[in-house]
């Protein structure tokens, strides 16, 4: 908090869970995804996109722009 204004920390909170097998791990992962709000999902997707592509992220809509018209 600077000058009485709360600051926002955009880092994700680390949550640990030790599973006893792949099935349990997958069930836990799906449960965690189900608990996220749509805004949280968008924020996570954007953070992963930025982490992978950096500032030069290609627009995926341009890749798929002509496909719909070619199918007909």
Biopython code that builds the backbone (N, CA, C, O; Angstrom):
import numpy as np
from Bio.PDB.StructureBuilder import StructureBuilder

atoms = [
    (1, "UNK", "N", (0.854, -1.169, 0.000)),
    (1, "UNK", "CA", (0.000, 0.000, 0.000)),
    (1, "UNK", "C", (0.896, 1.226, 0.000)),
    (1, "UNK", "O", (1.690, 1.429, 0.918)),
    (2, "UNK", "N", (0.762, 2.038, -1.034)),
    (2, "UNK", "CA", (1.555, 3.263, -1.122)),
    (2, "UNK", "C", (0.625, 4.458, -1.068)),
    (2, "UNK", "O", (-0.371, 4.510, -1.790)),
    (3, "UNK", "N", (0.941, 5.407, -0.223)),
    (3, "UNK", "CA", (0.142, 6.630, -0.095)),
    (3, "UNK", "C", (-1.325, 6.339, 0.183)),
    (3, "UNK", "O", (-2.204, 7.069, -0.277)),
    (4, "UNK", "N", (-1.589, 5.284, 0.927)),
    (4, "UNK", "CA", (-2.965, 4.949, 1.269)),
    (4, "UNK", "C", (-3.745, 4.268, 0.149)),
    (4, "UNK", "O", (-4.933, 3.986, 0.311)),
    (5, "UNK", "N", (-3.094, 3.998, -0.991)),
    (5, "UNK", "CA", (-3.771, 3.348, -2.113)),
    (5, "UNK", "C", (-3.312, 1.899, -2.172)),
    (5, "UNK", "O", (-2.113, 1.639, -2.272)),
    (6, "UNK", "N", (-4.254, 0.940, -2.113)),
    (6, "UNK", "CA", (-3.842, -0.460, -2.177)),
    (6, "UNK", "C", (-3.289, -0.798, -3.558)),
    (6, "UNK", "O", (-3.824, -0.355, -4.575)),
    (7, "UNK", "N", (-2.223, -1.581, -3.589)),
    (7, "UNK", "CA", (-1.642, -2.007, -4.858)),
    (7, "UNK", "C", (-2.134, -3.405, -5.178)),
    (7, "UNK", "O", (-2.469, -4.175, -4.278)),
    (8, "UNK", "N", (-2.175, -3.729, -6.454)),
    (8, "UNK", "CA", (-2.651, -5.027, -6.895)),
    (8, "UNK", "C", (-1.466, -5.895, -7.259)),
    (8, "UNK", "O", (-0.585, -5.470, -8.007)),
    (9, "UNK", "N", (-1.439, -7.099, -6.737)),
    (9, "UNK", "CA", (-0.395, -8.049, -7.058)),
    (9, "UNK", "C", (-0.983, -9.042, -8.050)),
    (9, "UNK", "O", (-1.899, -9.786, -7.700)),
    (10, "UNK", "N", (-0.478, -9.070, -9.279)),
    (10, "UNK", "CA", (-1.038, -9.914, -10.325)),
    (10, "UNK", "C", (-0.434, -11.311, -10.351)),
    (10, "UNK", "O", (-0.789, -12.122, -11.207)),
    (11, "UNK", "N", (0.466, -11.599, -9.432)),
    (11, "UNK", "CA", (1.027, -12.945, -9.391)),
    (11, "UNK", "C", (0.000, -13.920, -8.847)),
    (11, "UNK", "O", (-0.840, -13.560, -8.023)),
    (12, "UNK", "N", (0.076, -15.159, -9.315)),
    (12, "UNK", "CA", (-0.852, -16.183, -8.863)),
    (12, "UNK", "C", (-0.386, -16.767, -7.537)),
    (12, "UNK", "O", (0.810, -16.915, -7.288)),
    (13, "UNK", "N", (-1.343, -17.089, -6.707)),
    (13, "UNK", "CA", (-1.038, -17.711, -5.429)),
    (13, "UNK", "C", (-0.667, -19.168, -5.676)),
    (13, "UNK", "O", (-1.365, -19.874, -6.404)),
    (14, "UNK", "N", (0.411, -19.611, -5.081)),
    (14, "UNK", "CA", (0.821, -21.007, -5.244)),
    (14, "UNK", "C", (0.015, -21.879, -4.293)),
    (14, "UNK", "O", (-0.098, -21.600, -3.100)),
    (15, "UNK", "N", (-0.538, -22.939, -4.859)),
    (15, "UNK", "CA", (-1.315, -23.881, -4.070)),
    (15, "UNK", "C", (-0.687, -25.247, -4.265)),
    (15, "UNK", "O", (-0.470, -25.678, -5.398)),
    (16, "UNK", "N", (-0.398, -25.919, -3.185)),
    (16, "UNK", "CA", (0.218, -27.239, -3.282)),
    (16, "UNK", "C", (-0.762, -28.344, -2.938)),
    (16, "UNK", "O", (-1.565, -28.225, -2.013)),
    (17, "UNK", "N", (-0.678, -29.412, -3.698)),
    (17, "UNK", "CA", (-1.507, -30.589, -3.434)),
    (17, "UNK", "C", (-0.729, -31.810, -3.897)),
    (17, "UNK", "O", (-0.329, -31.889, -5.059)),
    (18, "UNK", "N", (-0.517, -32.746, -3.010)),
    (18, "UNK", "CA", (0.196, -33.963, -3.373)),
    (18, "UNK", "C", (-0.826, -35.065, -3.605)),
    (18, "UNK", "O", (-1.534, -35.477, -2.685)),
    (19, "UNK", "N", (-0.893, -35.533, -4.832)),
    (19, "UNK", "CA", (-1.852, -36.573, -5.202)),
    (19, "UNK", "C", (-1.182, -37.939, -5.111)),
    (19, "UNK", "O", (0.038, -38.069, -5.210)),
    (20, "UNK", "N", (-2.005, -38.931, -4.922)),
    (20, "UNK", "CA", (-1.522, -40.310, -4.851)),
    (20, "UNK", "C", (-1.986, -41.038, -6.106)),
    (20, "UNK", "O", (-2.743, -42.006, -6.036)),
    (21, "UNK", "N", (-1.520, -40.556, -7.250)),
    (21, "UNK", "CA", (-1.856, -41.183, -8.520)),
    (21, "UNK", "C", (-2.355, -40.161, -9.526)),
    (21, "UNK", "O", (-2.752, -39.052, -9.170)),
    (22, "UNK", "N", (-2.325, -40.560, -10.793)),
    (22, "UNK", "CA", (-2.725, -39.655, -11.874)),
    (22, "UNK", "C", (-4.208, -39.320, -11.820)),
    (22, "UNK", "O", (-4.592, -38.181, -12.087)),
    (23, "UNK", "N", (-5.037, -40.278, -11.484)),
    (23, "UNK", "CA", (-6.487, -40.039, -11.449)),
    (23, "UNK", "C", (-6.842, -39.003, -10.383)),
    (23, "UNK", "O", (-7.655, -38.111, -10.626)),
    (24, "UNK", "N", (-6.240, -39.122, -9.223)),
    (24, "UNK", "CA", (-6.497, -38.158, -8.153)),
    (24, "UNK", "C", (-5.979, -36.776, -8.530)),
    (24, "UNK", "O", (-6.631, -35.772, -8.242)),
    (25, "UNK", "N", (-4.815, -36.713, -9.169)),
    (25, "UNK", "CA", (-4.258, -35.435, -9.588)),
    (25, "UNK", "C", (-5.156, -34.764, -10.622)),
    (25, "UNK", "O", (-5.394, -33.558, -10.552)),
    (26, "UNK", "N", (-5.654, -35.543, -11.580)),
    (26, "UNK", "CA", (-6.532, -34.980, -12.610)),
    (26, "UNK", "C", (-7.847, -34.498, -11.994)),
    (26, "UNK", "O", (-8.348, -33.437, -12.366)),
    (27, "UNK", "N", (-8.406, -35.261, -11.064)),
    (27, "UNK", "CA", (-9.647, -34.852, -10.403)),
    (27, "UNK", "C", (-9.453, -33.540, -9.643)),
    (27, "UNK", "O", (-10.320, -32.667, -9.676)),
    (28, "UNK", "N", (-8.323, -33.403, -8.963)),
    (28, "UNK", "CA", (-8.030, -32.170, -8.224)),
    (28, "UNK", "C", (-7.881, -30.992, -9.185)),
    (28, "UNK", "O", (-8.384, -29.898, -8.928)),
    (29, "UNK", "N", (-7.179, -31.232, -10.298)),
    (29, "UNK", "CA", (-6.975, -30.181, -11.289)),
    (29, "UNK", "C", (-8.308, -29.698, -11.864)),
    (29, "UNK", "O", (-8.527, -28.494, -11.992)),
    (30, "UNK", "N", (-9.192, -30.626, -12.208)),
    (30, "UNK", "CA", (-10.505, -30.250, -12.745)),
    (30, "UNK", "C", (-11.338, -29.505, -11.713)),
    (30, "UNK", "O", (-12.072, -28.579, -12.056)),
    (31, "UNK", "N", (-11.226, -29.903, -10.453)),
    (31, "UNK", "CA", (-11.940, -29.218, -9.373)),
    (31, "UNK", "C", (-11.451, -27.776, -9.235)),
    (31, "UNK", "O", (-12.248, -26.860, -9.030)),
    (32, "UNK", "N", (-10.137, -27.582, -9.350)),
    (32, "UNK", "CA", (-9.575, -26.233, -9.251)),
    (32, "UNK", "C", (-10.035, -25.356, -10.421)),
    (32, "UNK", "O", (-10.370, -24.188, -10.223)),
    (33, "UNK", "N", (-10.054, -25.909, -11.634)),
    (33, "UNK", "CA", (-10.528, -25.152, -12.794)),
    (33, "UNK", "C", (-11.996, -24.776, -12.641)),
    (33, "UNK", "O", (-12.399, -23.674, -13.014)),
    (34, "UNK", "N", (-12.788, -25.678, -12.099)),
    (34, "UNK", "CA", (-14.222, -25.419, -11.933)),
    (34, "UNK", "C", (-14.472, -24.294, -10.924)),
    (34, "UNK", "O", (-15.485, -23.601, -11.015)),
    (35, "UNK", "N", (-13.574, -24.110, -9.981)),
    (35, "UNK", "CA", (-13.731, -23.070, -8.967)),
    (35, "UNK", "C", (-13.389, -21.676, -9.484)),
    (35, "UNK", "O", (-13.772, -20.684, -8.865)),
    (36, "UNK", "N", (-12.669, -21.581, -10.614)),
    (36, "UNK", "CA", (-12.280, -20.277, -11.142)),
    (36, "UNK", "C", (-13.465, -19.562, -11.765)),
    (36, "UNK", "O", (-14.326, -20.185, -12.386)),
    (37, "UNK", "N", (-13.500, -18.256, -11.594)),
    (37, "UNK", "CA", (-14.517, -17.446, -12.258)),
    (37, "UNK", "C", (-14.058, -17.216, -13.704)),
    (37, "UNK", "O", (-12.879, -17.402, -14.008)),
    (38, "UNK", "N", (-14.964, -16.818, -14.592)),
    (38, "UNK", "CA", (-14.544, -16.528, -15.970)),
    (38, "UNK", "C", (-13.440, -15.466, -16.052)),
    (38, "UNK", "O", (-12.536, -15.573, -16.881)),
    (39, "UNK", "N", (-13.515, -14.458, -15.205)),
    (39, "UNK", "CA", (-12.465, -13.437, -15.211)),
    (39, "UNK", "C", (-11.118, -14.011, -14.782)),
    (39, "UNK", "O", (-10.082, -13.646, -15.337)),
    (40, "UNK", "N", (-11.130, -14.904, -13.802)),
    (40, "UNK", "CA", (-9.887, -15.541, -13.371)),
    (40, "UNK", "C", (-9.324, -16.412, -14.487)),
    (40, "UNK", "O", (-8.112, -16.430, -14.701)),
    (41, "UNK", "N", (-10.177, -17.126, -15.194)),
    (41, "UNK", "CA", (-9.717, -17.957, -16.312)),
    (41, "UNK", "C", (-9.068, -17.093, -17.398)),
    (41, "UNK", "O", (-8.023, -17.449, -17.942)),
    (42, "UNK", "N", (-9.701, -15.949, -17.709)),
    (42, "UNK", "CA", (-9.132, -15.041, -18.716)),
    (42, "UNK", "C", (-7.779, -14.510, -18.262)),
    (42, "UNK", "O", (-6.839, -14.421, -19.052)),
    (43, "UNK", "N", (-7.690, -14.159, -16.983)),
    (43, "UNK", "CA", (-6.428, -13.629, -16.461)),
    (43, "UNK", "C", (-5.314, -14.675, -16.530)),
    (43, "UNK", "O", (-4.175, -14.354, -16.871)),
    (44, "UNK", "N", (-5.647, -15.916, -16.207)),
    (44, "UNK", "CA", (-4.661, -16.999, -16.275)),
    (44, "UNK", "C", (-4.241, -17.235, -17.720)),
    (44, "UNK", "O", (-3.052, -17.380, -18.003)),
    (45, "UNK", "N", (-5.219, -17.274, -18.647)),
    (45, "UNK", "CA", (-4.907, -17.478, -20.064)),
    (45, "UNK", "C", (-4.021, -16.355, -20.596)),
    (45, "UNK", "O", (-3.068, -16.607, -21.333)),
    (46, "UNK", "N", (-4.333, -15.126, -20.223)),
    (46, "UNK", "CA", (-3.529, -13.987, -20.676)),
    (46, "UNK", "C", (-2.111, -14.063, -20.100)),
    (46, "UNK", "O", (-1.143, -13.784, -20.808)),
    (47, "UNK", "N", (-1.982, -14.438, -18.823)),
    (47, "UNK", "CA", (-0.653, -14.543, -18.201)),
    (47, "UNK", "C", (0.175, -15.623, -18.891)),
    (47, "UNK", "O", (1.364, -15.425, -19.138)),
    (48, "UNK", "N", (-0.445, -16.771, -19.208)),
    (48, "UNK", "CA", (0.281, -17.834, -19.894)),
    (48, "UNK", "C", (0.666, -17.413, -21.307)),
    (48, "UNK", "O", (1.774, -17.698, -21.761)),
    (49, "UNK", "N", (-0.251, -16.730, -22.010)),
    (49, "UNK", "CA", (0.042, -16.245, -23.357)),
    (49, "UNK", "C", (1.210, -15.263, -23.324)),
    (49, "UNK", "O", (2.132, -15.365, -24.132)),
    (50, "UNK", "N", (1.170, -14.313, -22.390)),
    (50, "UNK", "CA", (2.242, -13.323, -22.285)),
    (50, "UNK", "C", (3.564, -13.965, -21.889)),
    (50, "UNK", "O", (4.625, -13.555, -22.361)),
    (51, "UNK", "N", (3.501, -14.964, -21.030)),
    (51, "UNK", "CA", (4.728, -15.645, -20.607)),
    (51, "UNK", "C", (5.368, -16.373, -21.793)),
    (51, "UNK", "O", (6.592, -16.384, -21.929)),
    (52, "UNK", "N", (4.545, -16.976, -22.646)),
    (52, "UNK", "CA", (5.072, -17.730, -23.785)),
    (52, "UNK", "C", (5.489, -16.821, -24.938)),
    (52, "UNK", "O", (6.594, -16.965, -25.462)),
    (53, "UNK", "N", (4.633, -15.896, -25.339)),
    (53, "UNK", "CA", (4.881, -15.071, -26.522)),
    (53, "UNK", "C", (5.545, -13.747, -26.222)),
    (53, "UNK", "O", (6.203, -13.178, -27.093)),
    (54, "UNK", "N", (5.389, -13.242, -25.011)),
    (54, "UNK", "CA", (5.929, -11.928, -24.703)),
    (54, "UNK", "C", (5.080, -10.839, -25.349)),
    (54, "UNK", "O", (3.891, -11.044, -25.592)),
    (55, "UNK", "N", (5.679, -9.685, -25.627)),
    (55, "UNK", "CA", (4.892, -8.570, -26.170)),
    (55, "UNK", "C", (4.485, -8.759, -27.636)),
    (55, "UNK", "O", (3.605, -8.043, -28.115)),
    (56, "UNK", "N", (5.094, -9.694, -28.356)),
    (56, "UNK", "CA", (4.810, -9.895, -29.782)),
    (56, "UNK", "C", (3.881, -11.080, -30.001)),
    (56, "UNK", "O", (4.178, -11.961, -30.807)),
    (57, "UNK", "N", (2.775, -11.107, -29.300)),
    (57, "UNK", "CA", (1.827, -12.206, -29.394)),
    (57, "UNK", "C", (1.022, -12.104, -30.691)),
    (57, "UNK", "O", (0.396, -11.075, -30.947)),
    (58, "UNK", "N", (1.030, -13.168, -31.519)),
    (58, "UNK", "CA", (0.233, -13.119, -32.746)),
    (58, "UNK", "C", (-1.258, -13.209, -32.430)),
    (58, "UNK", "O", (-1.655, -13.829, -31.443)),
    (59, "UNK", "N", (-2.067, -12.595, -33.262)),
    (59, "UNK", "CA", (-3.510, -12.634, -33.089)),
    (59, "UNK", "C", (-4.024, -13.918, -33.736)),
    (59, "UNK", "O", (-3.948, -14.063, -34.956)),
    (60, "UNK", "N", (-4.543, -14.843, -32.942)),
    (60, "UNK", "CA", (-4.984, -16.137, -33.480)),
    (60, "UNK", "C", (-6.178, -15.987, -34.405)),
    (60, "UNK", "O", (-6.406, -16.851, -35.251)),
    (61, "UNK", "N", (-6.942, -14.920, -34.270)),
    (61, "UNK", "CA", (-8.091, -14.720, -35.147)),
    (61, "UNK", "C", (-7.650, -14.545, -36.592)),
    (61, "UNK", "O", (-8.384, -14.923, -37.506)),
    (62, "UNK", "N", (-6.471, -13.980, -36.820)),
    (62, "UNK", "CA", (-6.002, -13.798, -38.192)),
    (62, "UNK", "C", (-5.647, -15.135, -38.831)),
    (62, "UNK", "O", (-5.738, -15.269, -40.051)),
    (63, "UNK", "N", (-5.248, -16.118, -38.047)),
    (63, "UNK", "CA", (-4.912, -17.437, -38.571)),
    (63, "UNK", "C", (-6.165, -18.150, -39.065)),
    (63, "UNK", "O", (-6.131, -18.827, -40.093)),
    (64, "UNK", "N", (-7.263, -18.003, -38.342)),
    (64, "UNK", "CA", (-8.490, -18.712, -38.674)),
    (64, "UNK", "C", (-9.478, -17.876, -39.487)),
    (64, "UNK", "O", (-10.596, -18.328, -39.737)),
    (65, "UNK", "N", (-9.097, -16.683, -39.901)),
    (65, "UNK", "CA", (-10.036, -15.764, -40.553)),
    (65, "UNK", "C", (-10.623, -16.326, -41.846)),
    (65, "UNK", "O", (-11.826, -16.185, -42.068)),
    (66, "UNK", "N", (-9.831, -16.950, -42.698)),
    (66, "UNK", "CA", (-10.326, -17.409, -43.983)),
    (66, "UNK", "C", (-10.859, -18.817, -44.001)),
    (66, "UNK", "O", (-11.394, -19.241, -45.026)),
    (67, "UNK", "N", (-10.744, -19.553, -42.942)),
    (67, "UNK", "CA", (-11.128, -20.969, -42.940)),
    (67, "UNK", "C", (-12.616, -21.195, -43.086)),
    (67, "UNK", "O", (-13.022, -22.130, -43.776)),
    (68, "UNK", "N", (-13.428, -20.389, -42.476)),
    (68, "UNK", "CA", (-14.870, -20.596, -42.493)),
    (68, "UNK", "C", (-15.422, -20.462, -43.921)),
    (68, "UNK", "O", (-16.287, -21.236, -44.331)),
    (69, "UNK", "N", (-14.922, -19.490, -44.662)),
    (69, "UNK", "CA", (-15.432, -19.281, -46.018)),
    (69, "UNK", "C", (-14.948, -20.371, -46.975)),
    (69, "UNK", "O", (-15.625, -20.664, -47.960)),
    (70, "UNK", "N", (-13.799, -20.971, -46.705)),
    (70, "UNK", "CA", (-13.258, -22.016, -47.588)),
    (70, "UNK", "C", (-14.004, -23.334, -47.441)),
    (70, "UNK", "O", (-13.994, -24.149, -48.363)),
    (71, "UNK", "N", (-14.649, -23.561, -46.306)),
    (71, "UNK", "CA", (-15.363, -24.835, -46.073)),
    (71, "UNK", "C", (-16.636, -24.933, -46.877)),
    (71, "UNK", "O", (-17.072, -26.040, -47.192)),
    (72, "UNK", "N", (-17.244, -23.822, -47.218)),
    (72, "UNK", "CA", (-18.536, -23.829, -47.909)),
    (72, "UNK", "C", (-18.405, -23.935, -49.382)),
    (72, "UNK", "O", (-19.411, -23.952, -50.091)),
]
sb = StructureBuilder()
sb.init_structure("model")
sb.init_model(0)
sb.init_chain("A")
sb.init_seg("    ")
for serial, (resi, resn, name, xyz) in enumerate(atoms, 1):
    if name == "N":
        sb.init_residue(resn, " ", resi, " ")
    sb.init_atom(name, np.array(xyz, "f"), 0.0, 1.0, " ", f" {name:<3s}", serial, name[0])
structure = sb.get_structure()
